[in-house]
Amino acid sequence: MGEYECSDAVQSLVRPEVLGLPAYDPGADPDAVGRQYGLERVIKLSNNENPYGMSPFAAQALGRRLALGLGRYPDPAGKDLCSVLADRHGTRCDHVILGNGSENILELLCQAFIRPGERVVTQAPCFGLHEIFPLMMGGQVTKVPVTGSFACDLPAWRQTLDQPAKMVLISNPSNPVGSAFTWAELEAIVHATPLDCLLVIDEAYFEYAIGDPSYPDALRLLNTLQRPWIVLRTFSKAHGLASLRVGYGVASHAGLIDALHRVRTPYNVNQLAQEAAIAALEDVQHLVTSVALVRGEQARLSEALAQAGLGSRHRSPISCSSIPAWMRRRWSSACCEGVIVKAWRESGYRTFIRASLSLPADNDMFLKALLGSLCQP
Ligand SMILES: *Cc1c(COP(=O)(O)O)cnc(C)c1O
């Protein structure tokens, strides 16, 4: 039987919302790139991971759990981790939800709250899943573009929020742009958001941003407001536990968390992740040190890019959709190392790439490859 016949038969069964979904782009796989180009070393700068990895405390917790065995289901409520998080944030456990990564909580929020036709407002450019999950539920997504200098366009937000919306979904700092809403901007957006609209603030990069006094800690901003909101954080980025998949949300109302519990799978956060997350929270030293090192590299790279006539948020003179593959080709002919960055496949941003900061030697490799690639005819 022909493959097309078969897929046609399946296609008519699939919900139309699903057929229309854009695919999430996870970036190239370093092993596959290494094999394809015969490279000994491939560095992946496309996933915003912590180059210093997890805390040794977390590694010890994982060792202890492995010795005890993995034969039993995890605690479905994640009580221990929830209670540590509730204490830290001055709230109760019934205001905290754990997820298989914070992505999982974004998905649960859309499943529990978005009905077909309802509107979700986010910023453009946005984190892919901030659009994909609402669309999956048949929602409509309105994206408020950033200004020419990648800042928040407050008049455009106010105008958009004049219309009914079910959810406002903000990544602060923004992935992929990297800029952040200020206290005043976030406050203005919160006040412009209708009271019957759920505010979701995704703070995946909170730990990298909180040292900056202009960065608004959304929990502090929202804490006293009697309106529905949830703030999302993750152990995947600064805590260096991306592989374990664990994130959490702190919400305004226990009823909001209860709705999320109803749609989640009972064992969505595995036991290794729960225990490693608790240990990671205890290791303030590792967190502070790795954040400082990454921020130091950010300053160094920005300076180097500026010296080369490139801003760290810069439109390059060539189409960047080809750069990631192109950098790999160049490196494969010159030496035995490769660099993977993320191409930005979005209208208006095709001359952009997104590169994560890494260890100093990796960052140097990236700079050399990027500047080299821009000099090519
Ligand atoms: C990385 C990222 C996430 C997902 O984090 P996980 O906890 O690994 O699922 C969520 N939101 C934004 C904006 C991110 O960049």
The ligand as a MOL file (V3000), in Angstrom:
LIG
                    3D

  0  0  0     0  0            999 V3000
M  V30 BEGIN CTAB
M  V30 COUNTS 15 15 0 0 0
M  V30 BEGIN ATOM
M  V30 1 C 13.6880 26.8970 27.7860 0
M  V30 2 C 12.4000 27.5860 27.9710 0
M  V30 3 C 11.3130 26.9570 28.5720 0
M  V30 4 C 11.2710 25.4790 28.8170 0
M  V30 5 O 11.9130 25.0330 29.8500 0
M  V30 6 P 11.7180 23.5310 30.3790 0
M  V30 7 O 11.5410 23.7580 31.8220 0
M  V30 8 O 12.9640 22.8440 29.9960 0
M  V30 9 O 10.5170 22.9250 29.7410 0
M  V30 10 C 10.1570 27.6560 28.7880 0
M  V30 11 N 10.0600 28.9440 28.4060 0
M  V30 12 C 11.0760 29.5790 27.8110 0
M  V30 13 C 10.8880 30.9970 27.4020 0
M  V30 14 C 12.2750 28.9200 27.5600 0
M  V30 15 O 13.2530 29.5450 26.9190 0
M  V30 END ATOM
M  V30 BEGIN BOND
M  V30 1 1 1 2
M  V30 2 1 2 3
M  V30 3 2 2 14
M  V30 4 1 3 4
M  V30 5 2 3 10
M  V30 6 1 4 5
M  V30 7 1 5 6
M  V30 8 2 6 7
M  V30 9 1 6 8
M  V30 10 1 6 9
M  V30 11 1 10 11
M  V30 12 2 11 12
M  V30 13 1 12 13
M  V30 14 1 12 14
M  V30 15 1 14 15
M  V30 END BOND
M  V30 END CTAB
M  END
